[in-house]
């Protein structure tokens, strides 16, 4: 137990830019965002302590760092008629994770990409929107310990595993005009 531990969390500088344009019945939306790198620093300022099981002096380390990342997206809106619209989009969500042997507060290590499509319908005072979204990504992660080694007392990385990320979403929205 350590009392009065000071904590610091840093956010990176960032910049974003977006634009939209129309050509006939088609609208195009684009966006880009950049996040600056953050040098590694201690999130918690703790003191070393002696392990109760091994007697070793340990650090209660919690660090953070980030590499610079760039994300972009594009969206399309096709107006079929005043009551029907179709939508489609793609965007990236890059991870700023920097591999590190110690303990760190970052855990999302993969870049994720998002595809979406949908349509909107207006019926009287009701506006109904229906859509689907698919997100995907993959990365290799370190396995922190061997679950079959019953003698292991510390977390020593033993292997890497390939992780695949997938998410499907079904979206629905309803707006009701009250005028």
C-alpha positions in Angstrom: 0.0 0.0 0.0 1.4 3.4 -1.0 -0.4 6.6 -0.1 -0.4 10.0 -1.7 0.8 8.6 -5.1 0.8 11.3 -7.7 -0.6 10.6 -11.1 -0.1 12.3 -14.5 -1.8 11.6 -17.8 -0.8 13.3 -21.0 -2.8 13.7 -24.1 -1.2 14.3 -27.5 -1.5 17.4 -29.6 -3.8 16.7 -32.5 -5.3 18.3 -35.5 -8.3 17.4 -37.7 -9.6 18.6 -41.0 -12.9 17.8 -42.8 -14.6 18.8 -46.0 -17.8 18.0 -47.8 -18.9 18.6 -51.4 -21.9 17.9 -53.6 -22.1 16.8 -57.2 -25.6 16.3 -58.5 -27.4 14.0 -56.1 -24.2 12.7 -54.5 -22.5 14.2 -51.4 -19.0 13.3 -50.5 -17.5 13.8 -47.0 -13.8 13.4 -46.2 -11.9 13.8 -42.9 -8.4 13.4 -41.7 -6.9 13.6 -38.2 -3.4 13.5 -36.8 -2.2 12.8 -33.2 1.3 13.6 -32.2 3.7 11.2 -30.4 4.1 11.2 -26.6 7.5 10.3 -25.1 7.3 7.5 -22.5 6.6 8.8 -18.9 5.5 7.4 -15.6 1.7 7.7 -15.1 2.1 6.8 -11.4 5.0 8.0 -9.2 5.4 5.0 -7.0 8.2 3.6 -4.8 9.8 0.2 -5.3 8.5 -2.5 -2.8 9.5 -6.0 -1.7 7.5 -8.9 -3.0 5.7 -11.0 -0.3 6.2 -14.2 -2.2 9.7 -14.0 -3.7 11.4 -11.3 -1.5 12.5 -9.5 -4.7 12.4 -5.7 -4.9 9.7 -4.8 -7.5 8.6 -1.7 -9.3 4.9 -0.9 -9.5 5.4 0.5 -12.9 2.6 2.2 -15.0 3.9 4.0 -18.0 2.4 5.6 -21.1 3.8 6.5 -24.5 2.3 6.9 -28.0 3.5 7.1 -31.5 2.2 9.6 -34.0 -0.8 8.3 -35.9 -2.9 9.5 -38.9 -6.5 8.5 -39.5 -8.8 9.2 -42.4 -12.3 8.6 -43.5 -14.6 9.0 -46.5 -18.3 9.0 -46.7 -20.9 9.0 -49.5 -24.5 10.0 -49.5 -26.6 9.3 -52.6 -30.0 11.0 -52.7 -32.3 8.8 -54.8 -35.3 11.1 -54.3 -36.4 13.5 -51.5 -37.6 10.6 -49.4 -34.8 8.0 -49.9 -31.1 8.2 -49.3 -28.2 5.7 -49.4 -25.0 6.0 -47.3 -21.6 4.3 -47.3 -18.4 5.1 -45.5 -14.9 3.9 -44.6 -12.6 5.1 -41.8 -9.4 4.1 -40.1 -8.7 3.9 -36.4 -4.9 3.5 -36.0 -3.4 2.5 -32.7 -0.6 4.7 -31.2 0.6 1.7 -29.1 4.4 1.4 -28.7 5.6 -2.1 -27.6 7.3 -2.0 -24.2 8.6 -4.7 -21.9 7.3 -3.0 -18.7 3.8 -2.3 -17.6 1.9 0.3 -19.5 -1.6 1.8 -19.5 -2.1 1.4 -23.2 -3.7 -1.9 -24.3 -5.2 -1.5 -27.7 -2.5 -2.7 -30.0 -4.2 -3.1 -33.4 -5.3 -0.8 -36.2 -9.0 -1.1 -36.8 -10.8 -0.3 -40.0 -14.6 0.4 -40.2 -16.9 -0.1 -43.2 -20.5 1.0 -43.0 -23.6 1.2 -45.2 -27.2 2.2 -44.8 -30.2 4.0 -46.0 -32.7 6.6 -44.9 -36.4 6.9 -45.6 -38.8 9.7 -44.9 -42.5 8.7 -44.5 -44.7 11.6 -43.5 -43.3 12.9 -40.2 -41.1 9.9 -39.7 -37.5 9.6 -40.7 -36.2 6.0 -40.5 -32.5 5.1 -40.8 -31.2 1.6 -41.1 -27.6 0.5 -41.4 -24.8 -2.0 -40.9 -21.2 -1.7 -39.8 -18.3 -4.1 -40.0 -15.0 -3.3 -38.2 -11.9 -5.4 -38.5 -8.2 -5.5 -37.5 -5.5 -7.9 -36.4 -2.2 -7.9 -34.5 0.2 -10.1 -32.6 0.2 -9.8 -28.8 2.5 -11.1 -26.2 1.2 -13.9 -24.0 2.1 -12.8 -20.5 2.5 -16.2 -18.9 2.2 -19.9 -19.6 -1.1 -21.1 -18.0 0.2 -24.7 -18.0 3.3 -23.9 -15.9 2.1 -24.4 -12.3 5.5 -23.3 -10.9 5.5 -19.9 -12.5 5.3 -17.1 -9.9 5.9 -14.0 -12.1 4.6 -12.7 -15.4 7.3 -13.5 -17.9 6.3 -13.1 -21.5 6.4 -16.6 -23.1 5.0 -16.4 -26.6 3.0 -14.3 -29.1 -0.5 -14.9 -30.3 -2.2 -13.5 -33.4 -5.4 -11.7 -32.4 -8.1 -10.9 -35.0 -10.7 -8.2 -34.2 -14.1 -8.2 -35.8 -17.4 -6.5 -34.9 -20.7 -6.4 -36.7 -23.3 -3.8 -35.9 -26.9 -3.3 -37.0 -28.1 0.2 -36.6 -31.6 1.7 -36.6 -32.8 5.2 -35.9 -36.2 6.8 -35.9 -36.9 10.6 -35.8 -40.4 11.9 -35.4 -41.3 15.4 -36.4 -43.4 17.2 -33.9 -44.4 20.3 -35.8 
